[in-house]
Amino acid sequence: MSHEEHDTQAEINIKNDVKKHGWTVCLFEADTATPAFAYTIGLWKNFNHPELIAFGLPLDTMHAILNDAGDIIKAGTPLETTVDNFEILELHPVQFRQVDADNVPDYFGYAQWFYKYESFPALQLFWTDKVGKFPWEPEFDKRYEFDQPLLDRKLDFKFFEHQNAATFIAEKVLREGRPILWVWHDSDDSTWSFANKSGDKMLIVSLSEAVEHDPTINNLFNLPTDFIATRGFVGDKWKREQL
């Protein structure tokens, strides 16, 4: 039995699109944990060019601009990084910046599968606010501050929330060194609870304090509200379950 027979329909579609067009664009709607995003698959395989990813715009817009960028690459013009590009959006510049390799697994799931989990480079497309400021500039409009993660750098804090957001953490975790094995993202006020087990007595800290205490909970940055996550030990794979 061939490997193709084991592929899901989505994976079969990806293979067919890359073979037919040279690349495909995967689209992901926003949820209660992450903004909408889209990325390419096939540019590295067929044009020796980094894959592309964009965040925070309407899906049809990201689909169109990533395809436009793909056409530029296919025509033989590699995208320049860290310079303003006016070919993608009509009214505002964009910039392409190298995605730090540590951030690739967080978003490029299907691309990792396509490349058999071997490393590949990627560029993030960044857009500006209405007055032309990029998200790394101090004057960037705060209304859009959680629409584009800065994947061009190592991220010690991956959540799309304020670092000082009030967060619950078990007293036994914080004061007795028990591991975090149970996590709940509450839909009522979007708060997080980190505990050794359900029912633990809780203390209030900032979300950044919880991450500093156990950086492995960063892996739950994309856990939507009304979900819990559990694991058997620190380093174990998180199991996610909707309430």
Backbone hydrogen bonds, N-H to C=O, Kabsch-Sander energy under -0.5 kcal/mol:
donor,donor_aa,acceptor,acceptor_aa,energy
5,E,2,S,-0.8
6,H,3,H,-1.7
7,D,3,H,-0.7
7,D,4,E,-0.9
12,I,8,T,-2.3
13,N,9,Q,-2.5
14,I,10,A,-2.0
15,K,11,E,-2.2
16,N,12,I,-2.4
17,D,13,N,-2.7
18,V,14,I,-2.5
19,K,15,K,-2.1
20,K,16,N,-2.3
21,H,17,D,-3.3
22,G,17,D,-0.7
22,G,18,V,-1.3
24,T,41,I,-2.0
26,C,39,Y,-3.2
28,F,37,F,-2.5
31,D,34,T,-2.3
37,F,28,F,-2.1
38,A,54,A,-2.3
39,Y,26,C,-1.9
40,T,52,L,-2.4
41,I,24,T,-2.1
46,N,42,G,-2.8
47,F,43,L,-2.0
48,N,44,W,-0.9
49,H,43,L,-1.6
51,E,121,P,-2.2
53,I,123,L,-1.8
54,A,38,A,-2.5
55,F,125,L,-0.5
56,G,36,A,-2.7
62,M,58,P,-2.5
63,H,59,L,-2.7
64,A,60,D,-2.0
65,I,61,T,-2.7
66,L,62,M,-2.2
67,N,63,H,-1.7
68,D,64,A,-2.4
69,A,65,I,-2.3
70,G,66,L,-2.2
71,D,67,N,-2.3
72,I,68,D,-1.8
73,I,69,A,-2.2
74,K,70,G,-3.0
75,A,71,D,-1.7
76,G,73,I,-1.8
77,T,72,I,-1.9
82,T,96,F,-2.5
85,N,94,V,-2.8
94,V,85,N,-2.0
95,Q,126,F,-1.9
97,R,124,Q,-2.0
99,V,122,A,-3.0
100,D,151,L,-3.3
103,N,100,D,-2.2
104,V,100,D,-0.6
104,V,101,A,-0.8
106,D,103,N,-0.8
107,Y,103,N,-0.6
107,Y,104,V,-1.4
108,F,104,V,-2.5
109,G,107,Y,-0.9
112,Q,108,F,-2.8
113,W,109,G,-1.9
114,F,110,Y,-2.7
115,Y,111,A,-2.3
116,K,113,W,-1.8
117,Y,112,Q,-3.5
118,E,115,Y,-1.9
123,L,51,E,-3.3
124,Q,97,R,-3.2
125,L,53,I,-3.1
126,F,95,Q,-3.2
126,F,124,Q,-0.6
128,T,93,P,-0.7
129,D,133,K,-2.3
132,G,129,D,-1.8
137,E,134,F,-2.2
140,F,137,E,-2.1
144,Y,141,D,-2.0
145,E,142,K,-1.4
147,D,144,Y,-1.9
151,L,149,P,-1.4
153,R,150,L,-1.0
156,D,154,K,-0.6
161,E,159,F,-1.2
165,A,162,H,-1.7
167,T,205,V,-3.1
168,F,192,W,-2.7
169,I,203,L,-2.5
170,A,194,F,-2.6
171,E,201,K,-2.9
174,L,170,A,-2.4
175,R,171,E,-3.0
176,E,171,E,-0.6
176,E,172,K,-0.9
177,G,173,V,-0.7
178,R,172,K,-2.3
181,L,179,P,-0.7
181,L,195,A,-2.0
182,W,195,A,-2.5
183,V,229,A,-2.6
184,W,193,S,-2.1
185,H,227,F,-2.3
186,D,184,W,-0.7
186,D,191,T,-2.6
190,S,186,D,-0.8
193,S,184,W,-2.1
194,F,168,F,-2.2
195,A,182,W,-2.8
200,D,197,K,-1.5
203,L,169,I,-2.9
205,V,167,T,-2.9
205,V,203,L,-0.5
207,L,165,A,-1.5
208,S,163,Q,-2.6
210,A,206,S,-1.7
211,V,207,L,-2.1
212,E,208,S,-2.5
213,H,209,E,-2.1
214,D,210,A,-1.8
217,I,214,D,-1.9
218,N,215,P,-1.8
219,N,216,T,-1.6
220,L,217,I,-2.2
221,F,218,N,-1.9
223,L,220,L,-2.2
226,D,185,H,-2.6
227,F,185,H,-0.7
227,F,224,P,-0.8
228,I,241,E,-2.7
229,A,183,V,-2.6
230,T,239,K,-2.2
231,R,181,L,-1.6
236,D,233,F,-2.3
239,K,230,T,-3.1
240,R,238,W,-0.5
241,E,228,I,-2.6
243,L,226,D,-3.1
